[in-house]
Amino acid sequence: MDIIGNGRIHDKAASLQGVRSTAPDAATKRQGPSVAASKDSVDLSSRAKGLSGGHAALAALPDVRVDTVTELKGSIESDAYHVEGEQVSDAIVRETLLNAAL
């Protein structure tokens, strides 16, 4: 039962007419498991299978590109890596705007 704002009682059974429960009823529970138990199954489309394969390939990639990091590290250590302050500020603003849009 639901108690509605002005104190009236509303029977939920009336509002649930036509709704069927998927849970086994008490009689079914007493009978034990059914002889032919059904199993859930899923059929994936070829597109979904392709996406799944792409996800696996992406997961196999390293998180860090070691060759690029090594090259940049060498440039920084040899003082050959120079970035203009304006480039840094532009990148910060671009990243901030992109994050705000998402």
C-alpha positions as CSV (number, residue, x, y, z in Angstrom):
1,M,0.0,0.0,0.0
2,D,1.0,3.6,-0.6
3,I,0.0,6.5,1.6
4,I,-0.7,9.5,-0.6
5,G,-0.2,13.0,0.6
6,N,-3.7,13.8,1.8
7,G,-3.9,10.6,3.9
8,R,-5.8,8.4,1.3
9,I,-4.5,4.9,0.9
10,H,-4.0,3.6,-2.6
11,D,-3.6,-0.1,-3.2
12,K,-0.6,-0.8,-5.3
13,A,-2.2,-3.9,-6.8
14,A,-4.6,-1.7,-8.7
15,S,-1.7,0.3,-10.2
16,L,0.2,-2.9,-11.1
17,Q,-2.6,-4.5,-13.1
18,G,-1.1,-6.2,-16.2
19,V,2.4,-6.3,-14.7
20,R,3.8,-9.8,-14.6
21,S,6.6,-10.8,-12.2
22,T,9.5,-12.7,-13.6
23,A,10.4,-14.1,-10.1
24,P,9.3,-17.7,-9.5
25,D,6.2,-17.9,-7.4
26,A,6.0,-19.9,-4.2
27,A,4.6,-23.0,-5.9
28,T,7.5,-23.1,-8.3
29,K,10.0,-22.8,-5.5
30,R,8.5,-25.7,-3.6
31,Q,8.8,-28.0,-6.7
32,G,12.5,-27.6,-6.9
33,P,14.6,-26.8,-9.9
34,S,13.1,-27.5,-13.3
35,V,14.4,-30.4,-15.3
36,A,15.1,-28.3,-18.4
37,A,16.9,-25.3,-16.9
38,S,17.3,-22.5,-19.5
39,K,20.5,-20.7,-20.1
40,D,21.0,-17.0,-21.0
41,S,22.6,-16.3,-24.3
42,V,23.8,-13.3,-26.3
43,D,24.3,-13.0,-30.0
44,L,26.7,-10.2,-31.0
45,S,26.5,-8.5,-34.4
46,S,29.6,-8.5,-36.6
47,R,30.0,-4.8,-35.8
48,A,30.0,-5.5,-32.0
49,K,32.5,-8.4,-32.6
50,G,34.7,-6.0,-34.5
51,L,34.6,-3.4,-31.8
52,S,35.5,-6.1,-29.3
53,G,38.5,-7.0,-31.3
54,G,39.5,-3.3,-31.6
55,H,39.2,-3.0,-27.8
56,A,41.5,-6.0,-27.3
57,A,44.1,-4.5,-29.7
58,L,44.0,-1.2,-27.9
59,A,44.4,-2.9,-24.5
60,A,47.5,-4.6,-25.9
61,L,49.2,-1.3,-26.6
62,P,51.6,0.1,-24.0
63,D,50.4,3.1,-22.0
64,V,53.6,5.0,-22.7
65,R,55.5,5.3,-26.0
66,V,58.9,4.5,-24.7
67,D,60.7,5.6,-27.9
68,T,59.1,9.1,-27.8
69,V,59.7,9.5,-24.1
70,T,63.4,8.5,-24.5
71,E,63.8,11.0,-27.4
72,L,62.2,13.9,-25.4
73,K,64.2,13.0,-22.3
74,G,67.4,13.2,-24.2
75,S,66.5,16.5,-25.8
76,I,65.6,18.0,-22.4
77,E,68.9,16.7,-20.8
78,S,71.0,18.1,-23.6
79,D,69.2,21.5,-23.4
80,A,68.0,21.1,-27.0
81,Y,64.3,21.1,-26.1
82,H,62.8,24.6,-26.0
83,V,59.1,25.5,-25.9
84,E,57.8,29.0,-26.2
85,G,55.7,30.2,-23.2
86,E,52.9,31.2,-25.6
87,Q,52.7,27.6,-26.9
88,V,52.4,26.3,-23.4
89,S,49.6,28.8,-22.5
90,D,47.7,28.0,-25.7
91,A,47.9,24.3,-25.0
92,I,46.6,24.8,-21.4
93,V,43.7,27.0,-22.7
94,R,42.8,24.5,-25.4
95,E,42.8,21.6,-23.0
96,T,40.8,23.5,-20.4
97,L,38.1,24.4,-23.1
98,L,38.0,20.9,-24.4
99,N,37.5,19.5,-20.9
100,A,34.8,22.0,-20.2
101,A,33.0,21.1,-23.4
102,L,32.9,17.4,-22.5
